[in-house]
Each structure stands twice: as structure tokens, then as C-alpha cells.
Amino acid sequence: MVGRVVVAIGLLAGLVGGCSHEPPTDESRVVVVIGETGLGNGQFSYPRCVAVSPIDGRVFICDKTARIQRFDTEGHFETGWRMPAWENGKPTGMAFDKEGRLWVADTHYARVMVYDRDGKELFQFGSRGEGPGQFIFPTCIAWDNDGNIYVGEYGGNDRINKFSKDRKWLLSFGGRDAGEASLERPTQIKFDPAGFLWVSDGCHHRICKFSLDGKLLASFGKPGNGPGELSYPYDLEKTKSGGVIVTEHGNNRVSEFDSQGKFLRSWGSPGRENGQLMQPWKAEFGRDGILYVVDAWNNRIQAVRW
């Protein structure tokens, strides 16, 4: 069934069976599963990024066919479109601004493209290179409280670029010559309520905290698969309490840390069943605390009650 929504058995059991003192299992946290393997509407071929509209909670997902698909809050397919070019590669990051515009890191074309919710292109910026304001492989976008634009990239530059509201380059930081602050494949950037920038430093297996002028303030994480250790953290989300949700591509799980980097818990394990993951790339909070996890190798999105 194309565009199907699978309701997790654990959720139904909780509604029917009454109260339980059993701790929730990985499977029971799954509210819905969006998508299945295929090339049709509501189907995916290795999805890698997700963005949730702040206006209406719609879920937008991009996969390796360079298609962006829009789903309603219950996971039903609504519409979709394909990027204008994809022979060189496909996008790996998307984010919504406060106006409800979708910004896409068109990774292998060294640019950022901006769309409305129906797929109409509004504008784009960026060019390939190593100079100020240029990109090699852009991966992620975020905005500070003043509306300045931040774009992360890898492939040699491995840095964060800061632009003004009108897309004029202001500064870059985190490059490979930045010492302790150097980054290697930054794959996600998010701001916390205090205005600090958090970066998932993928190939250094850590999470970094920066000031707005690019000063490294703190970091946590080390390579490994034990509790609190990280393996290719390709994504992060900030919680309302100031904590950090980290999607670990290499460990097939999502881990939660407090604001100081103390490990709290994890969800997921390698596999194909609900509550299991294979090469997750991204995760983003939607409405009512639901976390949409991009389960890439399983060609689906698992919506988790976090």
C-alpha cells in the first residue's frame, strides 16, 4: 500500500491493556511508521533528511532519488517534487525557517535552495569553492535569534559559514586548521534557547558547542558503542530542558544527553523491526514531542514518542 501509515502494536496494546508498570520497550515507543521501499509516492530509496514545518506540522522527507515528499501529521503522502539536478549527488539536509520556507542543503551542487511548502523554488545561493561564502558539500542550515544564516559543510572546508539575513558572508569557523575547534564532516547545527550553536561533528564522533563568533565553548563524546559513546553522530536535536538528542549513524540508535553532556538514555538497536534502526541519518521533533527518525537503510521514518 503506497504511502501507508503503520500504527505500532505497542501503542495499541497500551490503549487496550490498561496501566502497566513495565518500562517502555523500543518498539512500544513507535507511534507510526511512514513509508516503505520503492520509487512511488510515499515510498523511499534511502531517505537521509527530514524537516517538520513550524506552521502546520507537515513532515518533509528527502531520499537518494533527490525527491522531497510532503506528508500530513498522520503520515499520509500529500505531494512531492524532485530537485532540479541530481546526477552528482543528492541533498543531505533540510530545515524550515520561521516563515515556513524549506531550505535545502543541495550538498553535491554546493548551494542552498529555498522552496515554499508546495515545491516552488523561491531563491538559491552558494557556489563551489574554498573562499569566503563558498561551499564544497553543504549539509545543514540554521538561524540565530537575529536571523543570521549558518551553513555547515564538509569535503575539505569542514566549517560553519555565517551569513547575514540578505545572504552576505560574515565569517567562517571550525575549519581543519582551527586546532581544538576543528571539525570533520559537520552534519547538523542547531541553536539552543540561550543562543549557542551546537554542532554534530560527525567524523570526530563528538558534539560541539560554539558561540556566535565561532569560539568553541564545550564538547562531549568519544568513539565507541557503549553508553554515552558515539559513532558517526550525523544529527542532533535540542530538547526543551536543554539536553541533546543525537542520532548515531554508526551505532544504529538515538541517544540523549543533558546540557552538560551526561548520557541519559538511548533508543534503538540494529535491525529491521519497529524500534530497530539501520543507518539512521537524521531526526527532528514534530508536534506533541514526537521524534521523526530517518531510518535510512530500512527506507522508512519511525515516529517515536520520546
MOGIMO-V482563 format. One record per residue. N is the residue number from 1. RES is the residue in one letter. PHI is phi in whole degrees, -180 to 180 (999 if undefined). Layout:
((N/RES/PHI) (N/RES/PHI))
This chain:
((1/M/999) (2/V/-71) (3/G/69) (4/R/-69) (5/V/-125) (6/V/-102) (7/V/-83) (8/A/-66) (9/I/-62) (10/G/-61) (11/L/-67) (12/L/-64) (13/A/-62) (14/G/-65) (15/L/-73) (16/V/-86) (17/G/-86) (18/G/82) (19/C/-71) (20/S/-144) (21/H/-96) (22/E/-71) (23/P/-66) (24/P/-65) (25/T/-89) (26/D/-59) (27/E/-68) (28/S/-69) (29/R/-78) (30/V/-77) (31/V/-86) (32/V/-143) (33/V/-119) (34/I/-107) (35/G/95) (36/E/-159) (37/T/-70) (38/G/155) (39/L/-115) (40/G/-90) (41/N/-63) (42/G/78) (43/Q/-115) (44/F/-133) (45/S/-126) (46/Y/57) (47/P/-66) (48/R/-130) (49/C/-148) (50/V/-140) (51/A/-144) (52/V/-112) (53/S/-66) (54/P/-75) (55/I/-83) (56/D/-135) (57/G/77) (58/R/-62) (59/V/-109) (60/F/-114) (61/I/-134) (62/C/-119) (63/D/-122) (64/K/-78) (65/T/-91) (66/A/66) (67/R/-98) (68/I/-108) (69/Q/-116) (70/R/-110) (71/F/-124) (72/D/-77) (73/T/-68) (74/E/-98) (75/G/93) (76/H/-87) (77/F/-61) (78/E/-118) (79/T/-162) (80/G/-169) (81/W/-154) (82/R/-110) (83/M/-62) (84/P/-68) (85/A/-146) (86/W/-152) (87/E/-60) (88/N/-83) (89/G/149) (90/K/-122) (91/P/-64) (92/T/-123) (93/G/-155) (94/M/-144) (95/A/-159) (96/F/-99) (97/D/-90) (98/K/-66) (99/E/-84) (100/G/84) (101/R/-92) (102/L/-95) (103/W/-100) (104/V/-118) (105/A/-78) (106/D/-82) (107/T/-51) (108/H/-88) (109/Y/-118) (110/A/53) (111/R/-154) (112/V/-117) (113/M/-115) (114/V/-123) (115/Y/-127) (116/D/-85) (117/R/-67) (118/D/-101) (119/G/94) (120/K/-79) (121/E/-71) (122/L/-101) (123/F/-170) (124/Q/-149) (125/F/-154) (126/G/115) (127/S/-150) (128/R/-79) (129/G/159) (130/E/-113) (131/G/-82) (132/P/-58) (133/G/80) (134/Q/-97) (135/F/-127) (136/I/-106) (137/F/-129) (138/P/-67) (139/T/-127) (140/C/-160) (141/I/-137) (142/A/-155) (143/W/-133) (144/D/-87) (145/N/-68) (146/D/-93) (147/G/87) (148/N/-66) (149/I/-104) (150/Y/-121) (151/V/-128) (152/G/-92) (153/E/-151) (154/Y/-136) (155/G/98) (156/G/136) (157/N/-73) (158/D/43) (159/R/-151) (160/I/-112) (161/N/-107) (162/K/-110) (163/F/-123) (164/S/-74) (165/K/-56) (166/D/-94) (167/R/69) (168/K/-94) (169/W/-63) (170/L/-113) (171/L/-168) (172/S/-134) (173/F/-153) (174/G/86) (175/G/-65) (176/R/-68) (177/D/-99) (178/A/-93) (179/G/66) (180/E/-60) (181/A/-87) (182/S/-67) (183/L/-118) (184/E/-137) (185/R/61) (186/P/-69) (187/T/-115) (188/Q/-154) (189/I/-136) (190/K/-145) (191/F/-99) (192/D/-95) (193/P/-59) (194/A/-81) (195/G/94) (196/F/-89) (197/L/-99) (198/W/-108) (199/V/-127) (200/S/-87) (201/D/-93) (202/G/-54) (203/C/-86) (204/H/-96) (205/H/55) (206/R/-151) (207/I/-117) (208/C/-117) (209/K/-120) (210/F/-121) (211/S/-81) (212/L/-69) (213/D/-97) (214/G/89) (215/K/-85) (216/L/-73) (217/L/-101) (218/A/-166) (219/S/-155) (220/F/-149) (221/G/112) (222/K/-148) (223/P/-64) (224/G/153) (225/N/-123) (226/G/-82) (227/P/-58) (228/G/87) (229/E/-89) (230/L/-129) (231/S/-137) (232/Y/50) (233/P/-73) (234/Y/-88) (235/D/-154) (236/L/-144) (237/E/-132) (238/K/-98) (239/T/-95) (240/K/-64) (241/S/-85) (242/G/96) (243/G/-78) (244/V/-130) (245/I/-100) (246/V/-117) (247/T/-92) (248/E/-103) (249/H/-61) (250/G/-81) (251/N/-100) (252/N/53) (253/R/-160) (254/V/-119) (255/S/-116) (256/E/-117) (257/F/-128) (258/D/-81) (259/S/-67) (260/Q/-98) (261/G/90) (262/K/-79) (263/F/-67) (264/L/-113) (265/R/-170) (266/S/-140) (267/W/-136) (268/G/103) (269/S/-155) (270/P/-64) (271/G/156) (272/R/-111) (273/E/-80) (274/N/-59) (275/G/88) (276/Q/-114) (277/L/-135) (278/M/-135) (279/Q/57) (280/P/-67) (281/W/-107) (282/K/-140) (283/A/-155) (284/E/-146) (285/F/-74) (286/G/-109) (287/R/-76) (288/D/60) (289/G/72) (290/I/-82) (291/L/-102) (292/Y/-93) (293/V/-104) (294/V/-81) (295/D/-93) (296/A/-62) (297/W/-72) (298/N/-91) (299/N/55) (300/R/-158) (301/I/-118) (302/Q/-102) (303/A/-92) (304/V/-115) (305/R/-79) (306/W/-80))
